[in-house]
Amino acid sequence: RPDAWWGARGTFGGSAGMSGPVGDSPASVIAGPPPQSWEFDVLAAAEAGGCGLREVAWEIFQSTGVTERFGVPDERFKAFLGRMELLYSVENPYHCALHAADVLAATHCLRMGLPDVFDDVEVLALYIGALGHDAGHFRLNNAFLKNSKHTLFRKYPDSVLENFHLGLVFELVEDPEVGIAEHLDPAQLARFKELVTHLILATDMSKHRILVDRFKDWMTRSKEEHARRRRDAMLHDTIGSDVTGTGTSDGDGDGDGDGD
């Protein structure tokens, strides 16, 4: 059961589908530097203690207090993280749960360099977007889906996989058993979903040059005139850059718009 992970871990997508016990706190199985540090090595931590997406995400979210401020009960959020981890295949060597945990850790470190920029809805969207940006990835890229006229391409003609990942994330967010949507008011939920949509679609590498150029342009404008646009650009750039490259030394091999 994904909501029972606090007492005993299952398996997660990693180098070898490792598993390990969870004690009173996920932090107890995270070896080495904490996830809030640029020195954190998700692969080394997994090898040493069997930790994965759930432990890393729990420690990071706890350090921010954002779910507590939205009134999300701990047990519900633990179950949410368990379901999120299950969206990643243990058969996928790169777009796996460890990759999602690594991107979240890097995203958190980047955000901590801008401590007064983002509000709680933006932080929640940024972190959920980081966790779910490759949810359900099945080892095919956008070019293949397009050229093979895959059913997903017929459903999503642009940014095929990114739209697929986004749909899975929203299904989980709105899940009546473990979702967090009911803890946001209508205005917050609408803004959260808008931000997550922009963030996950921004991981389409075919759009990265446009995003980088837009970011450079916005950063040269006056703070007073474009403060909001600059914050939006920072949100997109933080997750869209996918800065860490877990599990490979030469990128993910997609190279055609599905770097994620």
C-alpha positions in Angstrom: 0.0 0.0 0.0 1.5 3.4 -1.0 0.1 5.0 2.2 1.9 2.4 4.4 5.5 3.4 3.4 6.2 5.1 6.7 6.6 1.8 8.4 8.2 -0.3 5.7 9.5 0.7 2.3 8.7 -0.9 -1.0 10.9 -0.5 -4.1 11.5 2.6 -6.1 13.0 3.4 -9.5 16.7 3.6 -9.1 19.9 2.0 -10.3 18.8 -1.4 -9.2 15.4 -1.1 -7.7 16.8 -1.0 -4.2 14.7 -0.9 -1.1 15.3 -0.4 2.6 13.5 0.2 6.0 12.2 3.5 7.1 12.5 4.4 10.8 10.9 7.1 12.8 11.9 9.7 10.2 13.0 9.5 6.6 16.0 11.6 7.5 17.3 8.6 9.4 18.0 6.7 6.1 19.5 9.6 4.2 23.2 9.2 4.3 25.7 11.9 3.7 24.9 15.6 3.1 21.2 16.4 3.5 18.9 17.1 0.4 19.0 20.8 1.3 22.7 20.9 0.3 24.3 21.2 -3.1 26.6 18.4 -1.8 23.7 16.0 -1.7 24.2 12.9 -3.9 20.9 11.0 -4.4 22.6 8.0 -5.9 25.1 7.7 -3.0 22.3 8.2 -0.5 20.3 5.5 -2.2 23.2 3.1 -2.2 24.1 3.7 1.4 20.6 3.7 3.0 17.9 2.7 0.5 16.2 6.1 0.5 14.3 7.4 -2.5 11.8 9.9 -3.7 9.6 9.7 -0.6 12.3 10.3 2.0 14.0 13.0 0.0 10.7 14.8 -0.7 9.4 14.5 2.8 12.6 16.0 4.3 12.5 18.9 1.9 8.8 19.7 2.3 9.2 19.4 6.1 12.0 21.9 6.0 9.8 24.5 4.2 6.6 23.9 6.3 4.5 24.7 3.2 2.2 21.7 3.5 1.6 22.4 7.1 0.6 26.0 6.3 -1.9 24.6 3.7 -3.3 22.3 6.4 -2.3 19.0 4.6 -2.2 16.3 7.3 1.1 14.5 7.5 -0.3 11.0 6.9 -2.1 12.2 3.8 1.0 13.8 2.4 3.1 10.7 3.1 0.5 8.7 1.1 0.6 11.4 -1.7 4.4 11.0 -1.9 4.0 7.2 -2.0 1.7 7.4 -4.9 4.0 9.8 -6.7 6.9 7.4 -6.4 4.7 4.6 -7.8 4.2 6.7 -11.0 7.8 6.1 -11.9 8.8 2.7 -13.4 11.5 0.7 -11.8 12.4 -0.4 -15.3 13.3 3.1 -16.4 17.0 3.6 -15.8 17.0 7.4 -16.2 13.5 8.9 -15.9 13.0 7.2 -12.6 12.0 8.2 -9.0 15.6 8.9 -8.1 15.8 11.4 -11.0 12.7 13.1 -9.7 14.1 13.3 -6.2 17.4 14.7 -7.5 15.6 17.4 -9.5 13.5 18.3 -6.5 16.7 18.6 -4.3 18.4 20.8 -6.9 15.2 22.9 -7.3 15.1 23.4 -3.6 18.7 24.5 -3.4 18.1 27.0 -6.2 15.0 28.4 -4.5 16.8 28.8 -1.2 19.1 31.3 -3.0 15.9 33.4 -3.6 14.3 33.1 -0.2 12.0 36.0 -0.4 10.9 35.7 -4.0 8.2 33.0 -4.0 5.0 32.7 -2.1 3.6 29.4 -0.7 1.5 28.6 -3.8 4.5 29.1 -6.0 6.7 27.0 -3.8 4.1 24.2 -3.7 3.7 24.3 -7.5 7.5 24.4 -8.0 8.2 21.4 -5.8 5.2 19.3 -7.1 6.2 20.1 -10.6 9.8 19.0 -9.9 8.6 15.7 -8.4 6.1 14.9 -11.2 7.8 16.3 -14.3 8.6 12.8 -15.6 5.7 10.9 -14.0 4.9 7.8 -16.0 7.8 8.1 -18.4 8.0 4.9 -20.5 11.4 5.3 -22.2 10.2 6.7 -25.5 10.8 10.3 -26.7 8.6 12.8 -28.3 10.2 12.3 -31.8 9.4 8.6 -31.7 5.8 9.3 -30.5 5.3 11.8 -33.3 6.8 9.7 -36.1 5.0 6.5 -35.0 1.7 8.4 -34.8 1.3 7.1 -31.2 -2.1 7.6 -29.5 -0.5 10.1 -27.1 0.7 12.2 -30.1 -2.9 12.2 -31.4 -4.1 13.4 -28.0 -1.2 15.9 -27.4 0.2 17.1 -30.8 2.7 19.4 -29.0 5.0 18.5 -26.0 3.5 15.0 -26.0 5.3 13.5 -23.0 5.2 16.7 -21.0 1.4 16.9 -21.3 1.2 13.2 -20.4 3.3 13.7 -17.2 1.1 16.8 -16.4 -2.1 14.8 -16.7 -0.8 12.1 -14.3 0.3 14.8 -11.7 -3.1 16.5 -11.8 -4.9 13.1 -11.4 -2.8 12.5 -8.2 -3.3 16.1 -6.9 -7.1 15.6 -7.2 -7.2 12.1 -6.0 -9.9 11.9 -3.3 -7.9 9.6 -1.0 -4.4 11.1 -1.1 -4.6 14.3 -3.1 -3.8 17.8 -1.8 -6.3 19.8 -4.0 -8.9 19.9 -1.3 -6.5 21.8 1.0 -6.3 24.8 -1.4 -9.1 27.3 -1.9 -10.4 27.7 -5.4 -8.2 30.7 -6.2 -5.1 29.0 -4.9 -5.9 25.7 -6.7 -6.4 27.5 -10.0 -3.1 29.4 -9.6 -1.3 26.2 -8.5 -2.5 24.3 -11.6 -1.6 27.1 -13.9 1.9 27.3 -12.5 2.4 23.5 -12.6 1.2 23.4 -16.2 3.8 26.1 -17.2 6.5 24.4 -15.2 6.1 20.9 -16.5 5.6 22.0 -20.1 8.8 24.0 -19.7 10.8 20.8 -19.4 10.3 20.2 -23.1 13.8 20.7 -24.4 12.6 21.8 -27.8 11.3 25.0 -26.0 14.4 25.6 -23.9 16.1 28.1 -26.2 13.0 30.2 -26.2 12.7 30.1 -22.5 16.4 31.0 -21.9 16.1 33.9 -24.3 12.9 35.1 -22.6 14.6 34.8 -19.2 17.6 36.9 -20.3 15.3 39.5 -21.7 13.2 39.7 -18.6 16.2 39.9 -16.3 17.4 43.1 -18.1 14.2 44.9 -17.5 13.5 47.2 -14.5 12.5 45.6 -11.3 9.6 48.0 -10.8 8.1 47.4 -14.2 8.6 43.7 -14.5 8.9 42.2 -11.0 6.1 39.7 -11.6 7.4 38.6 -15.0 10.9 38.1 -13.6 9.5 35.9 -10.8 7.6 33.8 -13.4 10.8 33.5 -15.4 12.7 32.3 -12.3 10.0 29.7 -11.7 10.3 28.4 -15.2 14.1 28.4 -15.3 14.4 26.7 -11.9 12.7 23.5 -13.0 13.0 23.8 -16.8 16.7 23.7 -16.7 16.7 20.2 -15.1 20.1 20.9 -13.8 21.4 17.7 -12.2 21.3 14.8 -14.7 20.9 11.9 -12.3 22.3 8.6 -13.3 24.1 9.5 -16.5 27.2 11.5 -17.4 26.1 12.5 -20.9 22.5 13.6 -20.6 19.4 11.4 -21.1 19.9 10.7 -24.8 16.7 12.1 -26.0 18.0 15.3 -27.6 14.8 16.1 -29.5 12.5 17.9 -27.1 12.2 15.3 -24.3 15.1 16.1 -22.0 12.7 16.5 -19.1 
